[in-house]
Amino acid sequence: QVQLVEPGGGLVRSGRSLGLCCAASGLSFWRYGMKWYRQAPGQKREWVASIFPTNGGTYYRTSVKDRSSISRDNEENMAYLQMNRLRPEDTAVYYCYVRDSGLDLWGQGTQVTVSS
């Protein structure tokens, strides 16, 4: 059974940095692209960043592109999202995501709150 667990998150001041991690189990992690999504209160869940499984290619939504870094450790089955120069509008529940065998699999989410 695939599990995605995101410890971390928290409350930070605007302009500061925060790192999120996602621990994956139950799958051959190195084979899968990983993504981060977020959902702000009253808003739809939106894609934040992606990382490819082999070449490590990365993609970001425009609003975070110059402030964020997604990475992975295929030995430890971990995915990471480093966010810098955080803004109040980054406040959301952040989820890691993988698609496996046609299924959309989500972590439980972790709350990130950015105070102004």
C-alpha positions in Angstrom: 0.0 0.0 0.0 1.4 3.4 -1.0 1.7 5.9 1.7 2.8 9.5 1.5 3.5 11.3 4.8 4.3 15.0 5.1 5.6 16.0 8.5 6.6 19.6 9.0 4.8 22.7 7.9 4.1 25.4 10.5 3.8 29.1 11.0 6.4 31.4 9.6 6.8 35.2 9.1 6.5 36.7 5.7 9.9 36.7 3.9 11.2 33.7 5.8 11.8 30.2 4.4 10.3 26.8 5.1 11.1 23.3 4.0 8.6 20.5 3.5 9.3 16.9 3.1 7.3 13.9 1.9 8.2 10.3 3.0 7.0 7.7 0.5 6.6 4.0 1.0 5.0 1.1 -0.7 6.3 2.0 -4.2 9.4 1.9 -6.3 9.9 5.6 -5.6 12.7 6.1 -8.1 10.3 5.3 -10.9 7.7 8.0 -10.2 7.4 11.7 -10.8 6.5 13.5 -7.6 4.4 16.6 -7.3 3.4 19.1 -4.6 0.0 20.7 -4.5 -1.6 23.2 -2.1 -5.0 24.3 -1.2 -5.8 27.6 0.4 -9.0 28.1 2.5 -12.0 28.4 0.1 -9.8 27.7 -2.9 -9.3 24.8 -5.3 -6.3 22.6 -4.9 -3.5 23.9 -7.2 -0.4 22.4 -8.5 2.9 23.9 -7.1 5.8 21.9 -8.4 6.9 18.7 -10.1 10.0 16.6 -10.3 10.7 13.9 -12.8 11.9 10.5 -11.6 15.1 9.9 -13.5 16.6 13.1 -14.9 15.3 15.2 -12.0 13.7 17.8 -14.2 11.7 20.3 -12.3 8.7 22.5 -13.0 7.0 25.2 -11.0 3.9 27.3 -11.0 4.8 30.8 -11.9 4.0 32.4 -8.6 6.6 30.2 -6.8 9.1 29.6 -9.5 11.8 32.0 -8.4 11.3 31.2 -4.7 11.1 27.5 -4.5 13.0 24.3 -5.1 11.7 20.8 -5.4 14.0 17.9 -4.9 14.1 14.2 -4.2 16.3 11.5 -2.6 15.7 8.2 -4.4 17.7 6.4 -1.8 15.6 7.6 1.1 12.3 7.7 -0.8 11.9 11.3 0.0 10.6 14.4 -1.8 11.2 17.9 -0.7 9.9 21.4 -1.3 11.9 24.3 -0.1 10.1 27.6 -0.2 11.8 30.9 0.3 10.7 34.5 0.7 7.3 33.2 1.7 4.3 35.4 1.3 0.9 35.4 3.1 -0.7 34.1 -0.1 1.4 31.0 0.2 -0.7 30.1 3.2 -2.3 26.7 2.4 -2.3 23.0 3.2 0.5 21.5 1.2 0.1 17.9 -0.2 2.6 15.6 -1.9 1.2 13.6 -4.8 2.0 10.6 -6.9 0.1 8.8 -9.6 0.4 5.1 -9.4 -1.4 2.5 -11.5 -3.9 5.1 -12.6 -4.7 6.2 -9.1 -4.1 9.7 -7.7 -2.4 9.3 -4.3 -2.1 12.1 -1.8 -0.4 12.6 1.5 -2.5 13.8 4.4 -1.3 17.4 3.9 0.6 19.8 6.1 -0.5 23.3 7.1 1.8 26.2 6.1 0.7 29.6 7.5 2.6 32.7 6.6 2.0 35.8 8.7 2.4 39.3 7.5 
